[in-house]
């Protein structure tokens, strides 16, 4: 029943998107809107096909930056959350810093990393880490804070060691929050890499976007945006699939 409901929801979403694209194409032809203002979907698709080799080269760089930063942020987020949960003084120190880090616009601090680290791949990865770290660290921290203490105390009475308590109680309890943070960070990772490339890069979807904007190639700009959307949704869906594999008990049959 649930699978049928999901299929039905997807059908209506896809149908609505197709309707919007059809209406968009129709309006372009009726009102003869110039390509540099708003290209037709058919023109965007044609640009995607004609520039697929160039776009693929830029996509590989952005994807490498995003995945590298995302993986490092995941590891750091788990370590930081674990340390803050174990040592309360560390939570008092680092939790406000994590919150403050989100009040600073990435576009404002990205130039600093370019100055300090150059225009290679390293500053882009650092920026992705900063973007992705907060959702993972905060979600895991909050997940650990709501672990049933009665169960933990019960296992302690039963002479369970720290690993057994973590494996039997804490890990299953924190997994939903962990995957929620991963799904948020997965979509943020692509955005972080693109923003970093705006500041300065040789290759990547961000620099391709700025070049398309400066040359008024609006159809290329839309093609770039479509790739960014597909990458973000793809990463999100992969994390969602992984969540179902790791936590099959959350699936209602």
C-alpha positions in Angstrom: 0.0 0.0 0.0 2.8 2.4 0.9 4.7 1.6 -2.3 1.5 2.4 -4.3 1.1 5.7 -2.5 4.7 6.7 -3.2 4.3 5.8 -6.9 1.1 7.8 -7.1 2.8 10.8 -5.4 5.7 10.6 -7.8 3.3 10.3 -10.8 1.6 13.6 -9.9 4.9 15.4 -9.3 6.3 14.2 -12.6 3.1 15.1 -14.4 3.1 18.6 -12.9 6.7 19.1 -14.0 6.0 17.9 -17.5 3.0 20.3 -17.7 5.2 23.3 -16.5 7.9 22.4 -19.1 5.2 22.1 -21.9 3.7 25.5 -20.9 7.2 27.1 -20.7 7.9 25.9 -24.3 4.6 27.1 -25.5 5.0 30.6 -24.0 8.4 31.0 -25.6 7.0 30.3 -29.0 3.9 32.4 -28.6 5.6 35.5 -27.2 8.9 35.1 -29.1 11.0 35.6 -26.0 14.7 36.1 -26.9 17.0 33.2 -26.0 19.3 35.4 -23.9 16.3 36.3 -21.6 14.7 32.9 -21.3 15.5 29.9 -23.5 13.0 27.3 -24.4 13.4 23.8 -22.7 14.1 22.3 -26.1 17.0 24.8 -26.5 18.4 23.9 -23.1 18.2 20.2 -23.9 20.0 20.8 -27.2 22.7 22.7 -25.3 23.1 19.8 -22.9 23.6 17.4 -25.8 26.0 19.6 -27.7 28.1 20.5 -24.7 28.0 17.2 -22.9 31.8 16.6 -23.1 32.6 20.0 -21.7 29.9 19.8 -19.0 31.1 16.4 -18.0 34.7 17.7 -17.5 33.3 20.4 -15.2 30.9 18.1 -13.5 33.7 15.7 -12.5 35.6 18.4 -10.7 32.6 19.7 -8.8 31.6 16.2 -7.9 35.1 15.4 -6.6 35.1 18.5 -4.5 31.6 17.9 -3.1 32.2 14.2 -2.3 35.6 14.8 -0.7 34.3 17.6 1.5 31.1 15.6 2.3 33.0 12.5 3.4 35.5 14.5 5.6 32.6 16.5 7.1 30.8 13.2 7.9 33.8 11.8 9.7 34.5 15.1 11.6 30.8 15.5 12.4 30.6 12.1 14.0 33.9 12.6 16.0 32.8 16.1 17.2 29.3 14.9 18.2 30.8 11.9 20.0 33.3 14.1 21.9 30.6 16.6 22.8 28.3 13.9 24.0 31.0 12.3 26.2 32.5 15.4 27.6 29.9 18.1 28.5 32.6 20.8 28.7 33.4 20.3 25.1 29.7 20.7 24.1 29.6 24.0 26.0 32.7 25.1 24.0 32.1 23.8 20.5 28.3 23.8 20.2 28.0 27.7 20.1 31.0 27.8 17.7 29.1 25.4 15.3 26.0 27.7 15.5 28.1 30.8 14.9 29.7 29.2 11.9 26.3 29.1 10.2 25.7 32.8 10.6 28.7 33.7 8.4 27.8 33.7 4.7 30.0 31.2 2.8 30.3 33.7 -0.1 31.9 36.1 2.4 34.6 33.8 3.7 35.3 31.9 0.5 37.7 34.6 -0.8 39.8 34.2 2.4 40.4 30.5 1.7 41.4 31.4 -1.8 43.9 33.8 -0.5 45.3 31.4 2.1 45.2 28.2 0.0 45.3 29.3 -3.7 42.8 28.5 -6.5 43.3 24.7 -6.4 40.9 22.1 -5.2 41.8 22.4 -1.5 39.9 25.6 -0.6 36.8 24.2 -2.3 36.9 21.1 -0.2 37.4 23.1 2.9 34.3 25.2 2.1 32.2 22.1 1.4 33.3 20.8 4.8 32.2 23.9 6.5 28.8 23.8 4.7 28.2 20.1 5.5 29.7 19.8 9.0 27.0 21.6 10.9 23.9 19.4 10.0 25.8 16.2 10.6 27.4 17.3 13.9 24.2 18.8 15.3 21.9 16.0 14.3 24.2 13.3 15.7 24.6 15.4 18.9 20.9 15.7 19.3 20.4 12.0 18.5 22.8 11.0 21.2 21.2 13.3 23.8 17.8 11.5 23.5 19.2 8.0 24.0 17.1 6.1 26.6 19.2 6.4 29.7 17.2 3.7 31.5 18.4 1.2 28.8 22.0 2.4 29.2 21.8 2.0 33.0 20.2 -1.4 32.6 23.1 -2.6 30.4 25.6 -1.2 32.9 23.9 -3.2 35.7 24.2 -6.2 33.4 28.0 -5.6 33.2 27.9 -4.5 29.6 31.0 -2.7 28.4 31.1 0.7 26.5 31.2 -1.0 23.1 28.2 -3.2 23.9 26.2 -0.1 25.2 27.1 1.8 22.0 26.2 -1.1 19.7 23.0 -2.2 21.3 21.5 1.1 22.4 23.2 4.3 21.3 23.9 3.4 17.6 20.3 2.3 16.8 18.9 5.4 18.6 21.2 7.9 16.8 20.9 6.4 13.2 17.7 8.3 12.2 19.2 11.6 13.3 22.5 10.7 11.6 20.9 10.0 8.2 18.8 13.1 8.5 22.0 15.1 8.8 23.6 13.2 5.9 20.6 14.0 3.6 20.8 17.7 4.3 24.6 17.8 4.0 24.5 15.8 0.7 22.4 18.5 -1.0 24.5 21.2 0.6 27.8 19.7 -0.7 27.0 20.4 -4.3 25.9 23.9 -3.5 29.0 24.6 -1.4 31.3 23.4 -4.2 29.6 25.6 -6.8 29.7 28.7 -4.5 33.4 28.0 -3.9 34.0 27.9 -7.7 32.3 31.2 -8.2 35.2 32.9 -6.4 37.9 31.4 -8.5 38.5 28.1 -10.3 39.9 26.6 -13.5 37.2 24.0 -13.9 33.8 23.1 -12.3 30.1 23.8 -12.7 30.5 27.0 -10.7 33.1 28.6 -13.0 31.1 27.3 -16.1 28.1 29.1 -14.7 29.9 32.4 -14.3 31.3 32.2 -17.8 27.9 31.5 -19.2 26.5 34.4 -17.3 29.2 36.8 -18.5 28.7 35.8 -22.1 24.8 35.9 -21.9 24.6 32.2 -22.8 21.4 31.7 -20.8 20.7 28.3 -22.3 24.1 27.1 -21.0 23.4 28.6 -17.6 20.1 26.6 -17.4 21.9 23.5 -18.6 24.4 23.9 -15.7 21.6 24.4 -13.2 19.9 21.2 -14.4 23.1 19.2 -13.8 23.4 20.7 -10.3 19.8 19.8 -9.5 20.4 16.2 -10.8 23.6 15.8 -8.8 21.9 17.1 -5.6 18.8 14.9 -6.0 21.1 11.9 -6.9 23.1 12.3 -3.7 20.0 12.7 -1.6 18.4 9.6 -3.1 21.6 7.6 -2.6 21.6 8.5 1.1 17.9 7.7 1.3 18.5 4.3 -0.3 21.4 3.6 2.1 19.2 4.6 5.0 16.7 2.0 4.1 19.4 -0.7 3.7 21.0 0.2 7.1 17.7 0.7 9.0 15.2 -1.7 7.4 13.1 -1.6 10.6 12.0 1.9 9.7 10.3 0.7 6.5 6.6 0.1 7.0 5.5 -2.8 4.8 
